[in-house]
Amino acid sequence: MTVITVVGSLPEARSGFLLHRLVADHAQALLAYAERLLRDRYTAEDIVQET
C-alpha cells in the first residue's frame, strides 16, 4: 500500500488525484471483477477505463 500526501492543494484537485490513484492501484482487480461479471474482456476493459 502506498501512502501519498498532497499538501496545499484544493480539495477538488486532491479528491480527483486520490480517485485516480485508487483506480490505478486497483485497476487489475477491477478488470478481473468486471470480466467475471460480464464474461467479456473487451467490455470489461471499456468499463474499467471509463472509471
Beta strands, then each sheet from edge to edge (+ up, - down):
end
